[in-house]
Amino acid sequence: MLKLILPLLLTFSIPAFAQSVLTIDTQHCLWHPGDDISWAAPNLDESGWQLNPHWQGLPDHARIWVRCHADLSSLRTVTHPAIQGALYGAYQLFLNGESIGGAGDVRSGVFSMNVIQQFPVAAAALGQMPATIALRITYRPSGTSFLTLQQDMDPPEIHAGDLGELKARRTDVISTDSNSVLVIGVCHFVIGVLGLTLLGLFYYDRSRIDLLYLSLLSVGNAANRVNQLCAAFQMNYSSTLYFAAREAGQILIVLTFVLFFFALARRRVAPFYWVLLAIAIADYSLNGITLLLPLAQALWLYRWAVIGTSLPYIAWLPISIAPFVAFWPYTRIARRMRPLAALCMLRGVCDLVWFITLITNDPQLGLPNLYRQWGLESLKILTFVQSGMLVAMFGLLFRDQHEVTEERAVLAGEMQAASKIQRMLAPASIETAPGLHIEVAFHPMREVGGDFYQCRVLPNGTQRVLLGDVSGKGSAAAMTAALLLGGAADQDSLSPAALLAHLNRVLIDSRVGGFATCLCADFSAKGQVTLANAGHLAPYLRGEEFSIPSGLPLALEKSPDAYHQFVFNLAPSDTITFISDGVVEARDATGELFGFERACTVSGYRASKIAEAAQSFGQEDDITVLTLTFAPAGVAHA
């Protein structure tokens, strides 16, 4: 934890390092491509070496040597003489032919982002003046360095002095560098957190693909800027991780940058942009591949396949103006979308300015370097515009949520009215013929459901029970149930099988879709039962499932002879129990079903007790239970 807090503390106190620290002017040093350990010798013929001002971009060879000559006699008087090096590359440091330390792996070129290192110097190494400082350097291709910080390719910085003073200078440099990007890094960290919030919103509403793209764009930007902030704090992590994170962030940014604007405008991405995205992503992917290859192959690929092409430059220009293309024509932008659309187009302008500024940092183009003067400022503006886009998006979401809340309030009122209507269609008070006792438990899963029932006494004194279950849930299923109950009205002359055939035609002709199971039973005063079944669960009698012939559910077949009747008799005190599939499909927290075995066990209970047992187990569908007991005159009902 201290390692994370200490860099932040350093940004609020900038210590001044002693004036006695010597700065070695590397612009007057000599360099030579190749690798020969004898080049560390102090008395070396340097006639074939070049001056540092000729250092242009990435050298032709990954391994080079740099030799500097300086008067270090003042180090003889300090308590702890040392030399400090700062270089975005792996190197080995020599003083007067003797190795005094190094940073990174000179074989692979991988180094630590903690680039400012101090190397103590033994007094014996200061015997020869002027001193010869030699650096054996390995530069590894570093991804998009030709379009990012020029320091990725800069010559080394060398200082000499007392070890304590050099450490103070390191603290001063970290404070300066981190202060310059601290606001940007912190802002983007917050942007990344908000982006993850949008990702959570998308998880619950998959239709809002624009939320996904803006979330990933924000996370990609945040990863890049926080990565940059960690490097400014001289965090001790591998350059491979740094550049890999940078390339991955760039791929995420360039992809979602275009997709977000088109998704927000609800337009398809033009094929032209898919080509540009493929070019840009291929460029960043090749940069990432260089991090995995051996040094020689990585240098070849980087120099010829990446730097040698102008396609990334060509692709980025139209990518930057993607919001202008996505929202065209501007007169069709909805009023509620105009503030966010304006911010998106401002983001496009800022991104274009940032890109042009970044291009001038490429020494191969020979342009005036605007990046060194305006790069940081343009990046800050880009950060604030990105923050504004997020704020506007959240504002739009809050407005949408307010509208949804109002719509839900209206819908809730309508659902309550629908629930009352359904209760009227399935009333608690039911018609019962003499000699029968009927109890019904009706528990929809929601305000309204697809289960339905009807108990009527026909003109001839016969008790009719109609019970069914419509496929699906909610208001659509309830409307279909109401349709079937309405279709059963005034059909007293029909037998149970004929009634099911009639309801089958009604449901097919309505073309509402779906299907329904249904069961119709007529009970005479003498206990005779005439029953027809259209795919509904079989009833229970005397504690066992009563096996009866069953036809297909309603609306699956139009045949008039699809349903047949079954006749049987009830004995006095017999109870027949009808249930919907919501009973057997109740499920507990472990996923276990209530099942037919438990339904059979409780089938002798009262309807309310059976429904309560299924509900307490874990209701997942509409539950309807109807029990009918044959109790002719003279037989007491239990």
C-alpha positions in Angstrom: 0.0 0.0 0.0 2.9 2.4 0.8 4.3 1.9 -2.7 1.0 3.1 -4.1 0.6 6.1 -1.7 4.1 7.4 -1.9 4.1 8.5 -5.5 0.9 10.5 -4.8 2.5 12.2 -1.9 5.5 13.2 -4.0 3.2 15.2 -6.3 2.4 17.6 -3.5 6.0 18.3 -2.5 8.7 19.0 -5.2 12.1 19.0 -3.5 14.9 20.9 -5.3 18.0 18.8 -6.0 21.4 20.2 -5.3 23.1 22.3 -7.9 26.2 20.1 -7.6 24.6 17.4 -9.7 26.4 17.2 -13.1 24.4 16.9 -16.3 26.2 15.0 -19.1 25.3 16.7 -22.4 24.4 13.6 -24.5 24.0 15.8 -27.6 27.8 15.9 -27.7 28.2 12.2 -27.2 29.0 9.8 -29.9 27.0 6.7 -30.9 27.6 3.7 -33.1 25.3 0.8 -34.2 26.2 -2.7 -33.2 27.4 -4.5 -30.1 31.0 -5.0 -29.2 32.0 -5.2 -25.5 35.4 -3.7 -26.4 33.7 -0.4 -27.1 33.6 0.2 -23.4 37.4 0.8 -23.3 38.4 4.4 -22.4 41.1 4.6 -25.1 39.0 3.6 -28.1 39.4 5.0 -31.6 36.1 6.9 -32.2 36.8 8.0 -35.7 33.9 6.0 -37.1 31.4 7.1 -34.5 28.5 9.7 -35.1 27.4 12.7 -33.1 24.1 12.4 -31.3 22.3 15.3 -33.3 22.2 12.7 -36.1 20.0 10.5 -34.0 16.8 10.4 -36.0 14.0 8.1 -34.9 14.5 4.5 -34.3 18.0 3.4 -35.3 18.7 0.9 -38.0 20.0 -1.5 -35.4 18.3 -2.4 -32.1 21.7 -2.5 -30.4 23.9 0.6 -30.2 26.6 2.0 -28.1 26.9 5.6 -26.8 30.2 7.1 -25.5 30.4 10.4 -23.6 33.5 12.1 -22.1 33.1 14.3 -19.0 35.0 15.8 -16.2 33.8 13.9 -13.1 36.6 15.0 -10.8 34.1 16.7 -8.5 32.8 13.3 -7.6 36.0 12.6 -5.6 34.8 15.0 -2.9 31.3 13.6 -2.4 30.5 11.0 0.2 28.6 8.6 -2.1 29.5 9.2 -5.7 27.0 7.8 -8.2 25.8 8.1 -11.8 22.1 8.3 -12.7 20.7 7.1 -16.0 17.3 7.5 -17.6 16.5 5.6 -20.8 13.4 3.9 -22.3 15.4 0.9 -23.2 17.7 -1.8 -21.7 21.3 -0.8 -21.1 24.6 -1.6 -19.4 26.6 1.3 -18.0 30.4 1.5 -18.0 32.7 4.0 -16.4 36.3 4.1 -17.7 35.9 0.6 -19.1 34.4 -1.0 -15.9 30.7 -2.0 -15.6 29.0 -0.2 -12.8 25.4 -1.4 -13.4 22.6 -1.5 -15.8 18.8 -1.7 -16.3 16.7 -4.2 -18.1 17.7 -7.1 -20.3 20.2 -6.1 -23.0 19.5 -9.4 -24.8 15.8 -8.8 -25.3 15.5 -5.1 -24.9 12.8 -5.5 -22.1 13.2 -2.9 -19.3 11.3 -1.6 -16.3 9.2 1.5 -16.4 11.1 2.6 -13.3 13.6 4.1 -15.8 15.5 6.5 -13.6 18.2 4.4 -11.9 21.2 5.3 -9.7 24.5 3.4 -9.8 27.1 3.9 -7.1 30.7 4.5 -8.3 33.8 3.2 -6.5 36.5 5.7 -5.8 39.0 3.6 -7.9 36.9 4.1 -11.0 37.4 7.9 -10.8 41.1 7.7 -11.3 41.1 8.7 -15.0 40.0 12.1 -16.1 38.2 13.1 -18.3 36.0 10.0 -17.6 34.6 7.9 -20.3 31.0 6.9 -19.8 29.8 4.2 -22.2 26.3 2.7 -22.5 25.5 -0.5 -24.2 21.9 0.0 -25.3 19.2 -2.3 -26.7 16.2 -0.6 -28.1 13.2 -2.9 -28.5 10.4 -1.8 -30.8 7.8 -0.3 -28.5 4.5 -0.5 -30.2 3.1 2.8 -31.3 6.1 4.9 -30.2 6.2 6.7 -33.5 2.8 8.2 -32.7 3.2 8.6 -28.9 5.8 9.9 -26.5 9.0 10.9 -28.3 10.9 9.8 -25.1 10.4 6.2 -26.3 13.2 6.9 -28.8 15.1 9.7 -27.2 18.8 9.4 -26.3 19.6 8.7 -22.6 19.8 11.2 -19.9 22.9 11.0 -17.7 23.7 12.8 -14.4 26.4 12.4 -11.9 26.7 13.5 -8.2 26.1 12.4 -4.7 23.7 9.4 -4.4 21.4 11.3 -2.1 21.3 14.3 -4.4 20.6 12.1 -7.4 17.7 10.4 -5.5 16.3 13.9 -4.7 16.6 14.8 -8.4 14.7 11.6 -9.3 11.9 12.6 -6.8 11.8 16.0 -8.5 11.4 14.5 -11.9 8.7 12.1 -10.8 6.8 15.0 -9.2 7.0 17.1 -12.3 6.1 14.3 -14.7 3.3 13.0 -12.6 1.8 16.5 -11.9 1.6 17.0 -15.7 -0.6 14.0 -16.2 -2.2 13.5 -12.7 -5.4 15.4 -13.5 -5.8 13.5 -16.8 -5.1 10.2 -15.1 -7.5 10.8 -12.3 -10.3 12.0 -14.6 -9.9 9.0 -16.8 -10.0 6.7 -13.8 -13.4 8.2 -12.9 -14.4 7.9 -16.6 -13.5 4.2 -16.5 -15.6 3.6 -13.3 -18.5 5.4 -15.0 -17.9 3.3 -18.1 -18.2 0.1 -16.0 -21.5 1.5 -14.7 -22.8 1.8 -18.3 -21.6 -1.8 -18.8 -23.9 -2.9 -15.9 -26.8 -1.0 -17.4 -26.2 -2.7 -20.8 -26.3 -6.1 -19.0 -29.9 -5.4 -18.0 -30.9 -3.8 -21.3 -29.2 -5.6 -24.2 -31.0 -3.4 -26.7 -28.9 -0.4 -25.8 -25.8 -1.4 -27.7 -24.6 2.2 -27.6 -24.1 1.8 -23.8 -21.8 -1.1 -24.4 -19.7 0.8 -27.0 -19.4 3.9 -24.8 -18.5 1.8 -21.8 -15.7 0.1 -23.7 -14.5 3.4 -25.2 -14.3 4.9 -21.7 -12.6 1.8 -20.2 -10.0 1.8 -23.1 -9.2 5.5 -22.6 -9.0 5.0 -18.9 -6.6 2.1 -19.2 -4.3 4.1 -21.5 -4.2 7.2 -19.3 -3.8 5.3 -16.0 -1.1 3.3 -17.6 0.6 6.5 -18.6 0.2 7.9 -15.1 1.8 4.7 -13.6 4.8 5.2 -16.0 5.1 8.9 -14.9 5.2 7.6 -11.3 8.1 5.3 -12.2 6.2 2.2 -11.2 8.4 -0.9 -11.3 6.6 -2.9 -14.0 7.8 -4.4 -17.3 7.9 -2.4 -20.5 6.2 -5.3 -22.2 3.2 -4.9 -20.0 3.2 -1.2 -20.5 3.2 -1.4 -24.3 0.9 -4.4 -24.4 -1.7 -2.5 -22.3 -1.2 0.6 -24.6 -1.8 -1.4 -27.8 -4.8 -3.2 -26.3 -6.3 0.1 -25.2 -5.8 1.6 -28.6 -7.5 -1.3 -30.3 -10.5 -1.0 -28.0 -10.6 2.8 -28.5 -10.4 2.8 -32.3 -13.1 0.1 -32.6 -15.6 1.5 -30.2 -15.0 5.1 -31.2 -16.7 4.5 -34.5 -19.2 1.9 -33.4 -20.5 4.1 -30.6 -21.4 7.1 -32.8 -23.3 5.0 -35.3 -25.1 3.0 -32.6 -26.1 6.2 -30.9 -27.4 7.6 -34.2 -29.1 4.3 -34.8 -27.5 3.9 -38.2 -25.5 1.0 -39.7 -21.8 1.4 -39.9 -20.8 2.2 -43.5 -18.6 -0.5 -45.2 -16.0 2.2 -45.8 -15.5 2.5 -42.0 -15.2 -1.3 -41.6 -12.2 -1.1 -43.9 -10.6 1.7 -42.0 -11.2 -0.1 -38.7 -9.5 -3.2 -40.1 -6.5 -1.2 -41.2 -6.1 0.6 -37.8 -6.6 -2.6 -35.8 -4.2 -4.5 -38.0 -1.6 -1.8 -37.3 -2.0 -1.9 -33.6 -2.1 -5.7 -33.6 1.2 -5.8 -35.5 2.7 -3.5 -32.9 1.5 -5.9 -30.2 3.0 -8.9 -32.0 6.4 -7.2 -32.0 6.3 -7.5 -28.2 6.2 -11.3 -28.4 8.8 -11.9 -31.1 12.5 -12.3 -30.6 14.4 -9.0 -31.0 15.7 -9.4 -34.5 12.3 -10.4 -36.0 10.5 -7.8 -33.9 12.8 -5.0 -35.3 12.2 -6.2 -38.9 8.5 -6.4 -38.5 8.3 -3.0 -36.7 10.5 -1.2 -39.2 9.0 -2.5 -42.5 5.4 -3.6 -41.6 4.6 -0.7 -39.2 6.7 2.4 -39.6 7.1 1.8 -43.3 3.4 2.2 -44.0 1.3 5.4 -44.1 -2.0 3.5 -43.9 -2.5 4.2 -40.2 -2.3 7.9 -40.9 -4.8 7.7 -43.8 -7.2 5.6 -41.7 -7.2 7.9 -38.6 -8.3 11.0 -40.4 -11.8 9.8 -41.5 -12.1 7.8 -38.2 -11.8 11.1 -36.3 -14.8 12.6 -38.2 -17.0 9.5 -37.6 -19.5 11.4 -35.5 -20.1 13.9 -38.2 -20.8 11.1 -40.7 -23.0 9.2 -38.2 -25.4 12.1 -37.4 -25.8 13.4 -40.9 -28.2 14.9 -41.8 -28.2 17.0 -38.7 -31.7 18.3 -39.1 -33.0 14.8 -38.3 -31.4 14.6 -34.9 -34.1 14.3 -32.3 -34.4 17.3 -29.9 -33.6 15.2 -26.9 -30.4 13.9 -28.6 -29.0 17.2 -29.8 -26.8 18.1 -26.7 -25.2 14.6 -26.8 -24.8 14.7 -30.5 -23.1 18.1 -30.3 -20.7 16.7 -27.7 -20.0 13.7 -29.9 -19.1 16.0 -32.8 -17.0 18.1 -30.5 -15.2 14.9 -29.4 -14.5 14.2 -33.1 -13.0 17.7 -33.6 -10.8 17.3 -30.4 -9.7 13.8 -31.5 -8.8 15.2 -34.9 -6.7 18.0 -33.4 -5.1 15.5 -31.0 -4.2 13.2 -33.9 -2.7 16.0 -36.0 -0.7 17.2 -33.0 0.5 13.6 -32.4 1.5 13.2 -36.0 4.0 16.2 -35.7 5.8 14.1 -33.1 6.9 11.7 -35.8 10.4 12.8 -36.7 10.2 11.0 -40.1 7.6 13.5 -41.4 9.9 16.5 -40.7 7.0 18.7 -39.4 7.2 21.3 -36.7 6.7 19.5 -33.4 3.4 20.8 -32.1 3.1 17.9 -29.7 5.8 19.1 -27.3 3.9 22.5 -26.8 0.3 21.6 -27.3 0.1 17.8 -26.8 -0.7 17.8 -23.1 -3.2 20.6 -23.4 -5.1 19.0 -26.3 -5.2 15.8 -24.3 -6.7 17.6 -21.3 -9.4 19.1 -23.6 -10.1 15.6 -25.0 -10.5 14.3 -21.5 -13.0 17.0 -20.5 -15.0 16.4 -23.7 -15.1 12.6 -23.0 -16.3 13.4 -19.5 -19.0 15.6 -20.9 -20.1 12.8 -23.2 -20.5 10.5 -20.3 -22.4 13.2 -18.2 -24.7 13.8 -21.2 -25.3 10.1 -21.7 -26.2 9.7 -18.0 -28.5 12.7 -18.3 -30.2 11.1 -21.3 -30.5 7.8 -19.4 -32.1 9.6 -16.4 -34.6 11.3 -18.7 -35.4 7.9 -20.3 -35.7 6.4 -16.8 -38.1 9.1 -15.8 -40.3 8.4 -18.9 -40.1 4.7 -18.2 -41.2 5.3 -14.6 -44.2 7.3 -15.8 -45.1 4.6 -18.4 -44.8 1.9 -15.7 -47.1 3.9 -13.4 -49.7 3.9 -16.2 -49.1 0.3 -17.0 -49.4 -0.6 -13.3 -52.9 1.0 -13.3 -53.9 -0.9 -16.4 -52.6 -4.1 -14.9 -54.6 -3.6 -11.8 -57.7 -3.0 -13.9 -56.9 -6.2 -15.9 -56.4 -8.1 -12.7 -59.9 -7.0 -11.5 -61.4 -8.1 -14.8 -59.7 -11.5 -14.5 -61.0 -11.9 -10.9 -64.4 -11.2 -12.3 -63.9 -13.9 -14.9 -62.7 -16.3 -12.2 -64.8 -15.2 -9.1 -64.2 -16.5 -5.6 -68.0 -17.1 -5.3 -68.9 -20.0 -7.7 -72.1 -21.8 -8.7 -72.4 -25.2 -7.0 -75.0 -27.8 -7.6 -76.6 -29.6 -4.7 -74.7 -32.6 -3.4 -71.3 -31.2 -4.4 -68.7 -29.1 -2.5 -66.2 -27.1 -4.6 -63.2 -25.1 -3.4 -60.9 -23.1 -5.6 -57.4 -21.6 -5.0 -56.3 -19.2 -7.7 -52.8 -17.6 -7.5 -51.5 -15.9 -10.7 -47.7 -15.5 -10.9 -48.1 -11.9 -11.8 -51.0 -9.4 -11.5 -52.7 -11.3 -14.3 -52.1 -14.9 -15.5 -52.9 -17.5 -18.1 -54.8 -19.9 -15.8 -58.6 -19.8 -16.0 -61.5 -21.8 -14.5 -65.3 -21.7 -14.6 -67.9 -23.5 -12.4 -71.5 -23.3 -13.6 -74.7 -25.2 -13.0 -76.3 -26.0 -16.3 -80.1 -25.7 -16.8 -80.5 -29.5 -16.4 -78.9 -29.3 -12.9 -75.5 -30.7 -14.1 -72.4 -29.1 -12.5 -69.9 -28.0 -15.2 -66.2 -27.4 -14.3 -63.9 -25.9 -16.9 -60.3 -25.4 -16.1 -57.3 -24.5 -18.3 -53.9 -23.0 -18.7 -52.8 -20.7 -21.6 -49.2 -20.8 -22.8 -47.1 -17.8 -21.7 -47.6 -15.4 -18.8 -48.8 -11.9 -18.2 -51.5 -9.8 -19.9 -51.3 -11.6 -23.3 -52.0 -14.9 -21.6 -54.8 -13.4 -19.5 -56.5 -11.9 -22.6 -56.4 -15.4 -24.3 -57.9 -16.9 -21.1 -60.7 -14.3 -21.2 -61.3 -15.1 -24.9 -61.7 -18.8 -24.0 -64.0 -18.1 -21.1 -66.1 -15.8 -23.3 -66.2 -18.6 -25.9 -67.6 -21.0 -23.4 -70.5 -18.7 -22.5 -73.9 -19.7 -23.7 -72.7 -23.2 -24.8 -74.7 -25.1 -22.2 -76.1 -27.5 -24.7 -72.7 -28.8 -25.8 -71.1 -31.9 -24.3 -67.6 -31.5 -22.7 -65.9 -32.9 -25.9 -68.0 -30.7 -28.1 -67.2 -27.6 -25.9 -63.5 -28.3 -26.2 -63.8 -28.6 -30.0 -65.7 -25.3 -30.0 -63.0 -23.6 -28.0 -60.3 -25.0 -30.2 -62.0 -23.3 -33.2 -62.4 -20.1 -31.3 -58.7 -20.0 -30.4 -57.5 -20.9 -34.0 -59.8 -18.4 -35.6 -58.7 -15.6 -33.2 -55.1 -16.0 -34.5 -53.7 -14.7 -31.2 -51.0 -17.4 -31.3 -49.9 -19.8 -28.7 -52.0 -22.7 -27.3 -53.9 -23.7 -24.2 -54.5 -26.8 -22.2 -58.1 -27.3 -21.1 -60.2 -29.8 -19.2 -64.1 -29.9 -19.1 -66.1 -32.1 -16.7 -69.8 -32.4 -16.2 -71.1 -33.9 -12.8 -74.6 -35.3 -12.5 -76.5 -35.4 -9.2 -75.9 -39.1 -9.0 -72.1 -38.7 -9.2 -71.6 -39.6 -12.9 -68.7 -37.7 -14.4 -68.3 -36.9 -18.2 -64.9 -35.6 -18.8 -62.9 -34.4 -21.9 -59.3 -33.3 -21.8 -57.3 -31.2 -24.2 -53.7 -31.8 -23.0 -54.3 -30.7 -19.4 -52.9 -32.4 -16.3 -54.9 -35.4 -15.3 -57.0 -35.0 -12.1 -56.3 -36.9 -8.8 -58.8 -39.2 -7.2 -58.5 -41.1 -3.9 -54.8 -40.0 -3.6 -53.8 -41.2 -7.1 -53.5 -39.7 -10.5 -56.6 -40.6 -12.5 -55.5 -41.8 -15.9 -57.9 -40.5 -18.7 -57.5 -40.2 -22.5 -56.2 -36.8 -23.6 -56.3 -34.9 -26.8 -53.9 -32.2 -28.0 -54.0 -28.8 -26.4 -56.3 -26.2 -28.0 -55.1 -24.5 -31.2 -52.7 -27.3 -32.3 -55.2 -29.2 -34.6 -58.4 -28.1 -36.3 -60.0 -31.5 -36.5 -63.6 -31.5 -35.1 -63.1 -35.0 -33.8 -59.9 -34.2 -31.9 -61.5 -34.7 -28.4 -63.2 -37.7 -26.8 -65.2 -38.1 -23.6 -64.6 -40.4 -20.7 -67.4 -41.4 -18.3 -66.9 -42.7 -14.7 -68.7 -42.5 -11.3 -67.8 -40.9 -8.0 -68.6 -42.7 -4.8 -70.1 -40.7 -1.9 -67.4 -38.6 -0.1 -65.0 -38.9 -3.1 -62.9 -35.8 -3.8 -61.5 -35.2 -7.3 -58.6 -32.6 -7.5 -57.8 -30.6 -10.6 -54.5 -28.7 -10.7 -52.6 -26.5 -13.2 -48.9 -27.2 -14.0 -47.9 -24.3 -11.7 -48.2 -26.8 -8.9 -45.9 -29.5 -10.2 -43.4 -26.9 -11.7 -42.9 -25.0 -8.4 -39.1 -25.0 -7.8 -37.1 -24.5 -4.6 -33.8 -22.6 -4.2 -31.7 -25.6 -5.2 -33.7 -26.0 -8.5 -35.7 -29.1 -7.4 -39.2 -29.4 -8.7 -42.3 -29.9 -6.5 -43.1 -32.7 -9.0 -45.9 -35.2 -9.5 -45.0 -37.3 -6.5 -45.5 -34.5 -4.0 -48.6 -33.4 -5.9 -50.0 -36.9 -5.5 -49.2 -36.8 -1.8 -51.0 -33.6 -1.1 -53.9 -34.2 -3.6 -56.3 -35.2 -0.7 -55.9 -31.8 1.0 -58.1 -28.8 0.6 -57.5 -26.6 -2.5 -56.0 -23.8 -0.4 -53.6 -26.2 1.4 -52.3 -27.7 -1.9 -51.8 -24.2 -3.4 -50.0 -23.0 -0.2 -47.7 -26.0 -0.3 -46.7 -25.3 -3.9 -46.3 -21.6 -3.2 -44.1 -22.1 -0.2 -41.9 -24.5 -2.2 -41.2 -21.8 -4.8 -43.9 -20.5 -7.2 -42.7 -20.0 -10.8 -46.0 -20.1 -12.7 -49.7 -19.5 -12.2 -51.2 -21.9 -9.6 -54.8 -23.0 -9.8 -56.2 -25.8 -7.7 -59.9 -26.9 -7.7 -61.3 -29.7 -5.5 -64.8 -31.1 -5.9 -66.3 -33.5 -3.3 -69.3 -35.6 -4.1 -71.6 -35.3 -1.0 -75.1 -36.4 -1.8 -77.9 -35.8 0.8 -77.3 -37.8 4.0 -73.5 -37.9 3.6 -71.5 -35.5 5.8 -68.7 -33.6 4.2 -65.4 -33.7 6.0 
